[in-house]
Amino acid sequence: MGFVAVLLAEILLLYLLARKLQIGFGRLFYKFTKSERLSGYLLAVLFLPGTFIHEIAHFLTALFLLVPVGQIELMPEVVGERSVKLGSVPIGKADPVRRFLIGVAPLVFGLLTIILTIYILSMYRYIDTWWQILLVGYFIFTIGNTMFLSRKDLEGAWKLLVLVVIAFITLYFIGLRINLEQLAQLLLAGRSLGEGWSNEVLEIIKKANIFLAIPVIIDIVFVTVFKVVKIL
């Protein structure tokens, strides 16, 4: 459980840093351009690889779940005071479950992309020059800072939560209750059968902790610099 807690803590920290980082770069670009529109375009260019992964995750998940989907839009849009929407993809009407799955897809895609990229490169040692290291670092940096969910992405989450709560209450009142003792026995019985599988999952989580630390460290460096120069 400790490794899972570390992974969740890294994701939470990356989420908090990502928001500050985008604000920092937005203010930096505005400081030089004095134009919200131009600052938005520069921000969009900086995070373009990550934005593409974010929107393609929505797009492919919607297609897989047979939900109508429009074209991916990567042009930035100023939606408030110095607030920029980096990309979007129109999603048709869907039930709460499918809407939730489509909404959380960028987080899943982003984490898998970061972990697989670093794992493959570390295993096969494809990187041997400084510019390749910078390129991979930039790729991971942009994905790590754009994989989190917007308010629109979470539109279906509260509906799904309400449905789950209603389902549990209904099952409780019709007499179907979970026997915690029996559940514990089932878990213990399944533990021995799935011990090998659990060890594999644990190893994956350990490596994920190491790999995800890379974008976290990059973000900390940038946020620290922005604070030192009083941009944040």
PEWOFEN-V178145 format. One record per residue. N is the residue number from 1. RES is the residue in one letter. SS is DSSP state (H for helix, E for strand, L for the rest). Layout:
n->N res->RES ss->SS
n->N res->RES ss->SS
This chain:
n->1 res->M ss->L
n->2 res->G ss->H
n->3 res->F ss->H
n->4 res->V ss->H
n->5 res->A ss->H
n->6 res->V ss->H
n->7 res->L ss->H
n->8 res->L ss->H
n->9 res->A ss->H
n->10 res->E ss->H
n->11 res->I ss->H
n->12 res->L ss->H
n->13 res->L ss->H
n->14 res->L ss->H
n->15 res->Y ss->H
n->16 res->L ss->H
n->17 res->L ss->H
n->18 res->A ss->H
n->19 res->R ss->H
n->20 res->K ss->H
n->21 res->L ss->H
n->22 res->Q ss->H
n->23 res->I ss->H
n->24 res->G ss->H
n->25 res->F ss->H
n->26 res->G ss->H
n->27 res->R ss->H
n->28 res->L ss->H
n->29 res->F ss->H
n->30 res->Y ss->H
n->31 res->K ss->H
n->32 res->F ss->H
n->33 res->T ss->H
n->34 res->K ss->L
n->35 res->S ss->L
n->36 res->E ss->H
n->37 res->R ss->H
n->38 res->L ss->H
n->39 res->S ss->H
n->40 res->G ss->H
n->41 res->Y ss->H
n->42 res->L ss->H
n->43 res->L ss->H
n->44 res->A ss->H
n->45 res->V ss->H
n->46 res->L ss->H
n->47 res->F ss->L
n->48 res->L ss->H
n->49 res->P ss->H
n->50 res->G ss->H
n->51 res->T ss->H
n->52 res->F ss->H
n->53 res->I ss->H
n->54 res->H ss->H
n->55 res->E ss->H
n->56 res->I ss->H
n->57 res->A ss->H
n->58 res->H ss->H
n->59 res->F ss->H
n->60 res->L ss->H
n->61 res->T ss->H
n->62 res->A ss->H
n->63 res->L ss->H
n->64 res->F ss->H
n->65 res->L ss->L
n->66 res->L ss->L
n->67 res->V ss->L
n->68 res->P ss->L
n->69 res->V ss->E
n->70 res->G ss->E
n->71 res->Q ss->E
n->72 res->I ss->E
n->73 res->E ss->E
n->74 res->L ss->L
n->75 res->M ss->L
n->76 res->P ss->L
n->77 res->E ss->E
n->78 res->V ss->E
n->79 res->V ss->E
n->80 res->G ss->E
n->81 res->E ss->L
n->82 res->R ss->L
n->83 res->S ss->E
n->84 res->V ss->E
n->85 res->K ss->E
n->86 res->L ss->L
n->87 res->G ss->L
n->88 res->S ss->E
n->89 res->V ss->E
n->90 res->P ss->E
n->91 res->I ss->E
n->92 res->G ss->L
n->93 res->K ss->L
n->94 res->A ss->L
n->95 res->D ss->L
n->96 res->P ss->H
n->97 res->V ss->H
n->98 res->R ss->H
n->99 res->R ss->H
n->100 res->F ss->H
n->101 res->L ss->H
n->102 res->I ss->H
n->103 res->G ss->H
n->104 res->V ss->H
n->105 res->A ss->H
n->106 res->P ss->H
n->107 res->L ss->H
n->108 res->V ss->H
n->109 res->F ss->H
n->110 res->G ss->H
n->111 res->L ss->H
n->112 res->L ss->H
n->113 res->T ss->H
n->114 res->I ss->H
n->115 res->I ss->H
n->116 res->L ss->H
n->117 res->T ss->H
n->118 res->I ss->H
n->119 res->Y ss->H
n->120 res->I ss->H
n->121 res->L ss->H
n->122 res->S ss->H
n->123 res->M ss->H
n->124 res->Y ss->H
n->125 res->R ss->L
n->126 res->Y ss->L
n->127 res->I ss->L
n->128 res->D ss->L
n->129 res->T ss->L
n->130 res->W ss->H
n->131 res->W ss->H
n->132 res->Q ss->H
n->133 res->I ss->H
n->134 res->L ss->H
n->135 res->L ss->H
n->136 res->V ss->H
n->137 res->G ss->H
n->138 res->Y ss->H
n->139 res->F ss->H
n->140 res->I ss->H
n->141 res->F ss->H
n->142 res->T ss->H
n->143 res->I ss->H
n->144 res->G ss->H
n->145 res->N ss->L
n->146 res->T ss->L
n->147 res->M ss->L
n->148 res->F ss->L
n->149 res->L ss->L
n->150 res->S ss->L
n->151 res->R ss->L
n->152 res->K ss->L
n->153 res->D ss->L
n->154 res->L ss->L
n->155 res->E ss->H
n->156 res->G ss->H
n->157 res->A ss->H
n->158 res->W ss->H
n->159 res->K ss->H
n->160 res->L ss->H
n->161 res->L ss->H
n->162 res->V ss->H
n->163 res->L ss->H
n->164 res->V ss->H
n->165 res->V ss->H
n->166 res->I ss->H
n->167 res->A ss->H
n->168 res->F ss->H
n->169 res->I ss->H
n->170 res->T ss->H
n->171 res->L ss->H
n->172 res->Y ss->H
n->173 res->F ss->H
n->174 res->I ss->L
n->175 res->G ss->L
n->176 res->L ss->L
n->177 res->R ss->L
n->178 res->I ss->L
n->179 res->N ss->L
n->180 res->L ss->H
n->181 res->E ss->H
n->182 res->Q ss->H
n->183 res->L ss->H
n->184 res->A ss->H
n->185 res->Q ss->H
n->186 res->L ss->H
n->187 res->L ss->H
n->188 res->L ss->H
n->189 res->A ss->H
n->190 res->G ss->H
n->191 res->R ss->H
n->192 res->S ss->H
n->193 res->L ss->H
n->194 res->G ss->L
n->195 res->E ss->H
n->196 res->G ss->H
n->197 res->W ss->H
n->198 res->S ss->H
n->199 res->N ss->H
n->200 res->E ss->H
n->201 res->V ss->H
n->202 res->L ss->H
n->203 res->E ss->H
n->204 res->I ss->H
n->205 res->I ss->H
n->206 res->K ss->H
n->207 res->K ss->H
n->208 res->A ss->H
n->209 res->N ss->H
n->210 res->I ss->H
n->211 res->F ss->H
n->212 res->L ss->H
n->213 res->A ss->H
n->214 res->I ss->H
n->215 res->P ss->H
n->216 res->V ss->H
n->217 res->I ss->H
n->218 res->I ss->H
n->219 res->D ss->H
n->220 res->I ss->H
n->221 res->V ss->H
n->222 res->F ss->H
n->223 res->V ss->H
n->224 res->T ss->H
n->225 res->V ss->H
n->226 res->F ss->H
n->227 res->K ss->H
n->228 res->V ss->H
n->229 res->V ss->L
n->230 res->K ss->L
n->231 res->I ss->L
n->232 res->L ss->L
